[in-house]
Amino acid sequence: MFAIVDTVFKTSLGLFLGLYFWLFTPKGLDWEDGIILSIGGFLILAEIEFEPLIQLYKTRDELAKKAAHTVAG
């Protein structure tokens, strides 16, 4: 559960920071500040760990196969 929540949170925060501050620099911020915040958002996206998600899907597939054999057998 932690892997899913962590991935969704990092994806949403990274995309928001990366795209919003890259496309729309709010008043009161210099364009350099917007670039720094945008890069920070993209770095959050780069930090996402996909290995726990891949392991989660493999475990789910194994459990589905065992359940199918149990029901059929």
VEXPAKE-410582 format. One record per atom (N, C-alpha, C): residue number from 1; residue in one letter; atom name; x, y, z. Coordinates in steps of 0.1 Angstrom, whole numbers, m for minus. Layout:
! VEXPAKE-410582
{seq: NUM, type: A, atom: CA, east: X, north: Y, up: Z}
...
! end
This chain:
! VEXPAKE-410582
{seq: 1, type: M, atom: N, east: 8, north: m12, up: 0}
{seq: 1, type: M, atom: CA, east: 0, north: 0, up: 0}
{seq: 1, type: M, atom: C, east: 9, north: 13, up: 0}
{seq: 2, type: F, atom: N, east: 20, north: 12, up: 7}
{seq: 2, type: F, atom: CA, east: 29, north: 24, up: 8}
{seq: 2, type: F, atom: C, east: 34, north: 27, up: m6}
{seq: 3, type: A, atom: N, east: 38, north: 17, up: m14}
{seq: 3, type: A, atom: CA, east: 44, north: 19, up: m27}
{seq: 3, type: A, atom: C, east: 34, north: 26, up: m36}
{seq: 4, type: I, atom: N, east: 21, north: 23, up: m35}
{seq: 4, type: I, atom: CA, east: 11, north: 29, up: m44}
{seq: 4, type: I, atom: C, east: 9, north: 43, up: m40}
{seq: 5, type: V, atom: N, east: 7, north: 46, up: m27}
{seq: 5, type: V, atom: CA, east: 5, north: 59, up: m22}
{seq: 5, type: V, atom: C, east: 17, north: 68, up: m24}
{seq: 6, type: D, atom: N, east: 29, north: 63, up: m22}
{seq: 6, type: D, atom: CA, east: 41, north: 71, up: m25}
{seq: 6, type: D, atom: C, east: 42, north: 74, up: m39}
{seq: 7, type: T, atom: N, east: 40, north: 65, up: m48}
{seq: 7, type: T, atom: CA, east: 40, north: 68, up: m63}
{seq: 7, type: T, atom: C, east: 30, north: 78, up: m67}
{seq: 8, type: V, atom: N, east: 18, north: 77, up: m62}
{seq: 8, type: V, atom: CA, east: 7, north: 86, up: m66}
{seq: 8, type: V, atom: C, east: 11, north: 100, up: m61}
{seq: 9, type: F, atom: N, east: 15, north: 101, up: m49}
{seq: 9, type: F, atom: CA, east: 19, north: 114, up: m43}
{seq: 9, type: F, atom: C, east: 30, north: 121, up: m50}
{seq: 10, type: K, atom: N, east: 41, north: 113, up: m53}
{seq: 10, type: K, atom: CA, east: 52, north: 119, up: m60}
{seq: 10, type: K, atom: C, east: 49, north: 123, up: m74}
{seq: 11, type: T, atom: N, east: 41, north: 115, up: m81}
{seq: 11, type: T, atom: CA, east: 37, north: 118, up: m94}
{seq: 11, type: T, atom: C, east: 28, north: 131, up: m95}
{seq: 12, type: S, atom: N, east: 19, north: 132, up: m86}
{seq: 12, type: S, atom: CA, east: 10, north: 144, up: m86}
{seq: 12, type: S, atom: C, east: 18, north: 156, up: m82}
{seq: 13, type: L, atom: N, east: 26, north: 156, up: m72}
{seq: 13, type: L, atom: CA, east: 34, north: 167, up: m67}
{seq: 13, type: L, atom: C, east: 44, north: 171, up: m78}
{seq: 14, type: G, atom: N, east: 51, north: 161, up: m83}
{seq: 14, type: G, atom: CA, east: 61, north: 164, up: m93}
{seq: 14, type: G, atom: C, east: 56, north: 170, up: m106}
{seq: 15, type: L, atom: N, east: 45, north: 165, up: m110}
{seq: 15, type: L, atom: CA, east: 39, north: 171, up: m122}
{seq: 15, type: L, atom: C, east: 33, north: 185, up: m120}
{seq: 16, type: F, atom: N, east: 27, north: 187, up: m108}
{seq: 16, type: F, atom: CA, east: 22, north: 200, up: m105}
{seq: 16, type: F, atom: C, east: 34, north: 210, up: m105}
{seq: 17, type: L, atom: N, east: 44, north: 207, up: m97}
{seq: 17, type: L, atom: CA, east: 55, north: 217, up: m95}
{seq: 17, type: L, atom: C, east: 62, north: 218, up: m109}
{seq: 18, type: G, atom: N, east: 65, north: 207, up: m116}
{seq: 18, type: G, atom: CA, east: 72, north: 208, up: m128}
{seq: 18, type: G, atom: C, east: 65, north: 216, up: m139}
{seq: 19, type: L, atom: N, east: 53, north: 213, up: m141}
{seq: 19, type: L, atom: CA, east: 46, north: 219, up: m152}
{seq: 19, type: L, atom: C, east: 40, north: 233, up: m148}
{seq: 20, type: Y, atom: N, east: 35, north: 235, up: m136}
{seq: 20, type: Y, atom: CA, east: 29, north: 248, up: m133}
{seq: 20, type: Y, atom: C, east: 40, north: 259, up: m132}
{seq: 21, type: F, atom: N, east: 51, north: 256, up: m126}
{seq: 21, type: F, atom: CA, east: 61, north: 267, up: m124}
{seq: 21, type: F, atom: C, east: 69, north: 268, up: m137}
{seq: 22, type: W, atom: N, east: 69, north: 258, up: m146}
{seq: 22, type: W, atom: CA, east: 76, north: 260, up: m159}
{seq: 22, type: W, atom: C, east: 67, north: 268, up: m168}
{seq: 23, type: L, atom: N, east: 54, north: 266, up: m168}
{seq: 23, type: L, atom: CA, east: 45, north: 273, up: m178}
{seq: 23, type: L, atom: C, east: 40, north: 286, up: m172}
{seq: 24, type: F, atom: N, east: 37, north: 287, up: m159}
{seq: 24, type: F, atom: CA, east: 31, north: 299, up: m153}
{seq: 24, type: F, atom: C, east: 39, north: 303, up: m141}
{seq: 25, type: T, atom: N, east: 47, north: 314, up: m143}
{seq: 25, type: T, atom: CA, east: 55, north: 319, up: m131}
{seq: 25, type: T, atom: C, east: 46, north: 329, up: m124}
{seq: 26, type: P, atom: N, east: 42, north: 326, up: m111}
{seq: 26, type: P, atom: CA, east: 33, north: 335, up: m104}
{seq: 26, type: P, atom: C, east: 39, north: 349, up: m102}
{seq: 27, type: K, atom: N, east: 31, north: 359, up: m100}
{seq: 27, type: K, atom: CA, east: 36, north: 372, up: m97}
{seq: 27, type: K, atom: C, east: 44, north: 372, up: m84}
{seq: 28, type: G, atom: N, east: 54, north: 379, up: m84}
{seq: 28, type: G, atom: CA, east: 63, north: 380, up: m72}
{seq: 28, type: G, atom: C, east: 74, north: 371, up: m72}
{seq: 29, type: L, atom: N, east: 75, north: 361, up: m82}
{seq: 29, type: L, atom: CA, east: 86, north: 352, up: m84}
{seq: 29, type: L, atom: C, east: 93, north: 356, up: m97}
{seq: 30, type: D, atom: N, east: 106, north: 356, up: m96}
{seq: 30, type: D, atom: CA, east: 114, north: 358, up: m108}
{seq: 30, type: D, atom: C, east: 114, north: 345, up: m116}
{seq: 31, type: W, atom: N, east: 117, north: 346, up: m129}
{seq: 31, type: W, atom: CA, east: 116, north: 335, up: m138}
{seq: 31, type: W, atom: C, east: 127, north: 324, up: m133}
{seq: 32, type: E, atom: N, east: 138, north: 329, up: m127}
{seq: 32, type: E, atom: CA, east: 148, north: 319, up: m122}
{seq: 32, type: E, atom: C, east: 142, north: 311, up: m111}
{seq: 33, type: D, atom: N, east: 134, north: 317, up: m102}
{seq: 33, type: D, atom: CA, east: 128, north: 309, up: m92}
{seq: 33, type: D, atom: C, east: 118, north: 299, up: m97}
{seq: 34, type: G, atom: N, east: 111, north: 303, up: m107}
{seq: 34, type: G, atom: CA, east: 101, north: 293, up: m114}
{seq: 34, type: G, atom: C, east: 109, north: 281, up: m120}
{seq: 35, type: I, atom: N, east: 120, north: 284, up: m126}
{seq: 35, type: I, atom: CA, east: 128, north: 273, up: m132}
{seq: 35, type: I, atom: C, east: 133, north: 264, up: m121}
{seq: 36, type: I, atom: N, east: 138, north: 270, up: m110}
{seq: 36, type: I, atom: CA, east: 143, north: 261, up: m99}
{seq: 36, type: I, atom: C, east: 132, north: 253, up: m93}
{seq: 37, type: L, atom: N, east: 120, north: 258, up: m91}
{seq: 37, type: L, atom: CA, east: 109, north: 250, up: m86}
{seq: 37, type: L, atom: C, east: 105, north: 240, up: m96}
{seq: 38, type: S, atom: N, east: 105, north: 243, up: m109}
{seq: 38, type: S, atom: CA, east: 102, north: 233, up: m119}
{seq: 38, type: S, atom: C, east: 111, north: 222, up: m119}
{seq: 39, type: I, atom: N, east: 124, north: 225, up: m118}
{seq: 39, type: I, atom: CA, east: 134, north: 214, up: m118}
{seq: 39, type: I, atom: C, east: 132, north: 205, up: m106}
{seq: 40, type: G, atom: N, east: 129, north: 212, up: m94}
{seq: 40, type: G, atom: CA, east: 126, north: 204, up: m82}
{seq: 40, type: G, atom: C, east: 114, north: 194, up: m85}
{seq: 41, type: G, atom: N, east: 104, north: 199, up: m92}
{seq: 41, type: G, atom: CA, east: 93, north: 190, up: m95}
{seq: 41, type: G, atom: C, east: 97, north: 178, up: m103}
{seq: 42, type: F, atom: N, east: 105, north: 181, up: m113}
{seq: 42, type: F, atom: CA, east: 110, north: 170, up: m122}
{seq: 42, type: F, atom: C, east: 119, north: 160, up: m115}
{seq: 43, type: L, atom: N, east: 127, north: 166, up: m105}
{seq: 43, type: L, atom: CA, east: 135, north: 157, up: m97}
{seq: 43, type: L, atom: C, east: 127, north: 148, up: m88}
{seq: 44, type: I, atom: N, east: 116, north: 153, up: m83}
{seq: 44, type: I, atom: CA, east: 107, north: 144, up: m75}
{seq: 44, type: I, atom: C, east: 102, north: 133, up: m84}
{seq: 45, type: L, atom: N, east: 99, north: 136, up: m97}
{seq: 45, type: L, atom: CA, east: 94, north: 125, up: m106}
{seq: 45, type: L, atom: C, east: 105, north: 115, up: m108}
{seq: 46, type: A, atom: N, east: 118, north: 120, up: m109}
{seq: 46, type: A, atom: CA, east: 129, north: 111, up: m111}
{seq: 46, type: A, atom: C, east: 132, north: 102, up: m99}
{seq: 47, type: E, atom: N, east: 127, north: 106, up: m87}
{seq: 47, type: E, atom: CA, east: 129, north: 98, up: m75}
{seq: 47, type: E, atom: C, east: 120, north: 87, up: m73}
{seq: 48, type: I, atom: N, east: 109, north: 85, up: m81}
{seq: 48, type: I, atom: CA, east: 100, north: 75, up: m79}
{seq: 48, type: I, atom: C, east: 106, north: 61, up: m81}
{seq: 49, type: E, atom: N, east: 104, north: 52, up: m72}
{seq: 49, type: E, atom: CA, east: 109, north: 39, up: m72}
{seq: 49, type: E, atom: C, east: 99, north: 30, up: m78}
{seq: 50, type: F, atom: N, east: 102, north: 23, up: m89}
{seq: 50, type: F, atom: CA, east: 92, north: 15, up: m96}
{seq: 50, type: F, atom: C, east: 94, north: 0, up: m92}
{seq: 51, type: E, atom: N, east: 105, north: m4, up: m86}
{seq: 51, type: E, atom: CA, east: 107, north: m18, up: m82}
{seq: 51, type: E, atom: C, east: 97, north: m23, up: m72}
{seq: 52, type: P, atom: N, east: 93, north: m15, up: m62}
{seq: 52, type: P, atom: CA, east: 82, north: m20, up: m53}
{seq: 52, type: P, atom: C, east: 69, north: m23, up: m61}
{seq: 53, type: L, atom: N, east: 66, north: m14, up: m70}
{seq: 53, type: L, atom: CA, east: 54, north: m16, up: m78}
{seq: 53, type: L, atom: C, east: 54, north: m28, up: m87}
{seq: 54, type: I, atom: N, east: 66, north: m30, up: m93}
{seq: 54, type: I, atom: CA, east: 68, north: m42, up: m101}
{seq: 54, type: I, atom: C, east: 66, north: m55, up: m93}
{seq: 55, type: Q, atom: N, east: 72, north: m55, up: m81}
{seq: 55, type: Q, atom: CA, east: 71, north: m66, up: m72}
{seq: 55, type: Q, atom: C, east: 56, north: m68, up: m68}
{seq: 56, type: L, atom: N, east: 49, north: m57, up: m65}
{seq: 56, type: L, atom: CA, east: 35, north: m58, up: m61}
{seq: 56, type: L, atom: C, east: 27, north: m65, up: m72}
{seq: 57, type: Y, atom: N, east: 29, north: m61, up: m85}
{seq: 57, type: Y, atom: CA, east: 22, north: m67, up: m96}
{seq: 57, type: Y, atom: C, east: 25, north: m82, up: m98}
{seq: 58, type: K, atom: N, east: 38, north: m85, up: m96}
{seq: 58, type: K, atom: CA, east: 42, north: m99, up: m97}
{seq: 58, type: K, atom: C, east: 35, north: m107, up: m86}
{seq: 59, type: T, atom: N, east: 34, north: m102, up: m74}
{seq: 59, type: T, atom: CA, east: 28, north: m109, up: m63}
{seq: 59, type: T, atom: C, east: 13, north: m111, up: m66}
{seq: 60, type: R, atom: N, east: 7, north: m100, up: m71}
{seq: 60, type: R, atom: CA, east: m7, north: m101, up: m75}
{seq: 60, type: R, atom: C, east: m10, north: m111, up: m85}
{seq: 61, type: D, atom: N, east: m1, north: m112, up: m96}
{seq: 61, type: D, atom: CA, east: m3, north: m122, up: m106}
{seq: 61, type: D, atom: C, east: m2, north: m136, up: m100}
{seq: 62, type: E, atom: N, east: 8, north: m138, up: m91}
{seq: 62, type: E, atom: CA, east: 10, north: m152, up: m85}
{seq: 62, type: E, atom: C, east: m2, north: m156, up: m77}
{seq: 63, type: L, atom: N, east: m8, north: m146, up: m70}
{seq: 63, type: L, atom: CA, east: m20, north: m149, up: m62}
{seq: 63, type: L, atom: C, east: m32, north: m152, up: m70}
{seq: 64, type: A, atom: N, east: m33, north: m145, up: m82}
{seq: 64, type: A, atom: CA, east: m44, north: m147, up: m91}
{seq: 64, type: A, atom: C, east: m43, north: m161, up: m97}
{seq: 65, type: K, atom: N, east: m31, north: m165, up: m100}
{seq: 65, type: K, atom: CA, east: m29, north: m179, up: m106}
{seq: 65, type: K, atom: C, east: m33, north: m190, up: m96}
{seq: 66, type: K, atom: N, east: m28, north: m188, up: m83}
{seq: 66, type: K, atom: CA, east: m32, north: m197, up: m73}
{seq: 66, type: K, atom: C, east: m47, north: m198, up: m70}
{seq: 67, type: A, atom: N, east: m53, north: m186, up: m71}
{seq: 67, type: A, atom: CA, east: m68, north: m186, up: m68}
{seq: 67, type: A, atom: C, east: m75, north: m193, up: m80}
{seq: 68, type: A, atom: N, east: m70, north: m191, up: m92}
{seq: 68, type: A, atom: CA, east: m76, north: m197, up: m104}
{seq: 68, type: A, atom: C, east: m75, north: m212, up: m103}
{seq: 69, type: H, atom: N, east: m63, north: m217, up: m99}
{seq: 69, type: H, atom: CA, east: m61, north: m232, up: m98}
{seq: 69, type: H, atom: C, east: m70, north: m237, up: m86}
{seq: 70, type: T, atom: N, east: m71, north: m230, up: m76}
{seq: 70, type: T, atom: CA, east: m80, north: m234, up: m64}
{seq: 70, type: T, atom: C, east: m94, north: m236, up: m68}
{seq: 71, type: V, atom: N, east: m99, north: m226, up: m76}
{seq: 71, type: V, atom: CA, east: m113, north: m226, up: m80}
{seq: 71, type: V, atom: C, east: m116, north: m237, up: m90}
{seq: 72, type: A, atom: N, east: m106, north: m238, up: m99}
{seq: 72, type: A, atom: CA, east: m108, north: m248, up: m110}
{seq: 72, type: A, atom: C, east: m106, north: m263, up: m105}
{seq: 73, type: G, atom: N, east: m98, north: m264, up: m95}
{seq: 73, type: G, atom: CA, east: m94, north: m277, up: m90}
{seq: 73, type: G, atom: C, east: m103, north: m282, up: m79}
! end
